[in-house]
Amino acid sequence: MVRVNGSKFGINNRISLVSPLPELLGMEHGEEIVFFVENGEVIIRKKTRRYNGFDFESKEIKERLDEFERKESESIVDISDSSNVEQTAFKEYQRDKARRKSL
């Protein structure tokens, strides 16, 4: 499982799908999404159509998500051979903190 992004619970019980989730799911305005809860976690899935029992769109979505996860995992620091993991993490924290402050 890879974290794609986050969102805040809003007025009228709304949650926005923030980038890159709509792109990864191939979402267009008006399309349905389905929510599942498993072991206390919410799973969001685009409602897709089956053609003679085959779900080609879900296969395409899975391929996009696998590629996204592969790219995300490449950016993770390997802690087994890095002596400055904390320093690298702290720099990332400072960048994130500055970004949040500018919002």
C-alpha positions in Angstrom: 0.0 0.0 0.0 1.3 3.4 -0.9 0.1 6.8 0.4 -1.2 8.8 -2.6 -2.2 12.0 -0.8 -4.5 13.3 1.9 -7.7 15.2 2.2 -9.8 16.9 4.9 -13.3 16.1 5.9 -15.4 19.1 5.0 -18.8 20.8 5.1 -21.8 18.6 4.2 -19.7 15.4 4.8 -17.6 16.0 1.7 -14.1 14.7 1.0 -12.1 16.0 -2.0 -10.1 13.6 -4.1 -6.8 15.4 -4.3 -4.2 15.0 -7.0 -2.9 12.6 -8.2 -5.8 10.3 -7.1 -8.3 11.3 -9.8 -5.7 10.9 -12.5 -4.6 7.5 -11.1 -8.2 6.3 -11.1 -9.0 7.8 -14.5 -11.9 9.8 -12.9 -14.1 12.1 -14.9 -16.8 14.4 -13.4 -20.0 12.5 -12.5 -18.4 9.1 -12.2 -19.2 7.0 -9.2 -16.8 5.9 -6.5 -17.5 3.2 -3.9 -16.3 3.2 -0.3 -15.5 0.1 1.7 -14.3 -0.3 5.3 -11.9 -3.1 6.1 -10.2 -3.5 9.5 -10.9 0.2 10.3 -9.5 1.5 7.0 -11.5 3.2 4.3 -10.9 1.9 0.8 -12.0 4.1 -2.2 -12.7 2.4 -5.5 -13.9 3.8 -8.8 -17.0 2.0 -10.0 -16.1 0.2 -13.2 -18.0 -1.8 -15.7 -17.6 -5.4 -16.6 -17.6 -6.7 -20.1 -18.6 -10.3 -20.3 -17.2 -10.7 -16.8 -13.9 -8.9 -17.5 -13.0 -5.6 -15.8 -10.5 -4.1 -18.2 -10.6 -0.6 -16.6 -9.7 -2.0 -13.1 -6.7 -3.7 -14.7 -5.6 -0.3 -16.2 -6.1 1.4 -12.9 -4.0 -1.3 -11.1 -1.2 -0.8 -13.7 -1.2 3.0 -13.1 -1.1 2.5 -9.3 1.7 -0.1 -9.6 3.8 2.4 -11.6 3.0 5.2 -9.1 4.0 2.9 -6.2 7.2 1.9 -8.0 8.2 5.6 -8.5 7.3 6.5 -4.9 9.4 3.6 -3.5 12.4 4.7 -5.5 12.5 8.0 -3.6 12.6 6.3 -0.2 15.9 6.4 1.5 17.5 3.0 2.2 18.2 3.1 5.9 20.4 0.0 5.9 23.3 1.8 4.2 22.7 5.4 5.1 24.3 7.1 8.1 22.4 10.3 7.6 18.8 9.1 7.5 17.7 11.4 10.3 19.3 14.4 8.6 17.6 13.6 5.3 14.3 13.1 7.1 14.7 16.4 9.0 15.3 18.3 5.7 12.2 16.8 4.3 10.3 17.8 7.4 11.6 21.4 7.1 10.5 21.6 3.4 7.1 20.3 4.3 6.8 22.7 7.3 7.7 25.6 5.0 5.1 24.5 2.4 2.4 24.3 5.0 3.3 27.7 6.4 3.0 29.3 3.0 -0.6 28.0 2.5 
